[in-house]
Structures are given as C-alpha cells and as structure tokens.
Amino acid sequence: MIETGLNDNQNIVLDYLKSSESNSPFANIYALWTKCFDYCMGYQFSDYEAEVYEAYSGLDNQEKYEVLQEYGRWGINGGLD
C-alpha cells in the first residue's frame, strides 16, 4: 500500500471511494455525500458504511480536500481502469 500521509479517517474514506462500483469518480463522490446526508438523517446502513460516514463526518474541509486530491491521483495513475 502506498503511504499517503492521510490520517485514519481520511484513509477509511479514501478506501471506500476506491472500492466503489462505479468507474465515475464524480458519481462515487456524489454517492458518498448523499449517503452521508442520509446517515445523518437516521437511515440505517451496514456497520462498514456507518464507519465510513462517521469518518467522513469527522473530517474538516481541508482533510476532505486532501482525500479528494489523493483519490484524483489514484484515478489518474490508472486506479479506475
């Protein structure tokens, strides 16, 4: 695994984005945002998804930006092939 310099919560979110079913990074990011909102509104999700949404909710804006940067680098380097 490549060292990214991200904290644990950032790595949880990044791994979730990388494992998403869609090959569209924009669709994956949008799905994350909408599911996090649904989670905050009380919808039930699996334990893994709840962990991801809790991790995402605990990030500040700079940390969220850093996750998106790493996700973009990963995609540019062939991660979405």
C-alpha positions in Angstrom: 0.0 0.0 0.0 1.3 3.5 -0.9 1.8 5.9 2.0 -0.4 8.9 1.5 0.2 10.9 4.7 -3.5 10.8 5.5 -5.0 10.2 8.9 -7.0 7.1 9.8 -10.4 8.7 9.0 -9.1 10.0 5.7 -7.8 6.6 4.7 -11.2 5.0 5.6 -13.0 7.4 3.3 -10.3 7.0 0.5 -10.5 3.2 0.6 -14.3 3.4 0.4 -14.1 5.7 -2.7 -11.5 3.4 -4.3 -13.7 0.3 -3.8 -16.9 2.0 -5.2 -18.7 0.1 -8.0 -18.8 3.0 -10.5 -15.9 3.9 -12.7 -17.0 7.6 -12.5 -15.2 9.4 -9.7 -17.8 12.1 -9.7 -20.6 9.5 -9.2 -18.7 7.9 -6.4 -18.1 11.3 -4.6 -21.8 12.3 -5.1 -22.9 8.9 -3.7 -20.7 9.3 -0.7 -22.1 12.8 0.0 -25.7 11.8 -0.4 -25.3 8.6 1.7 -23.6 10.6 4.5 -26.5 13.0 4.5 -28.9 10.1 4.7 -26.9 8.6 7.5 -27.1 11.9 9.4 -30.9 11.9 8.8 -31.1 8.5 10.6 -31.2 6.0 7.7 -29.8 2.6 8.6 -26.6 1.3 6.9 -24.2 -1.6 7.4 -21.6 -1.3 10.1 -18.9 -0.7 7.5 -20.9 2.1 5.8 -21.6 3.6 9.1 -17.9 3.6 9.9 -17.2 5.4 6.6 -19.9 8.0 7.1 -18.7 8.6 10.7 -15.2 9.0 9.5 -16.3 11.4 6.7 -18.3 13.5 9.2 -15.3 13.8 11.4 -13.1 15.4 8.7 -12.7 19.2 8.4 -12.8 20.8 5.0 -9.1 20.7 4.5 -9.0 17.0 5.3 -11.9 16.3 2.9 -10.0 18.2 0.2 -6.8 16.1 0.8 -8.9 12.9 0.4 -10.2 14.1 -2.9 -6.7 15.0 -4.0 -5.4 11.5 -3.2 -8.5 9.9 -4.9 -7.8 12.0 -8.0 -4.1 11.0 -8.0 -5.1 7.4 -7.7 -7.5 7.6 -10.6 -5.0 9.5 -12.8 -2.5 6.7 -12.2 -4.8 4.1 -13.5 -6.8 3.1 -10.5 -10.1 3.4 -12.3 -9.1 1.1 -15.2 
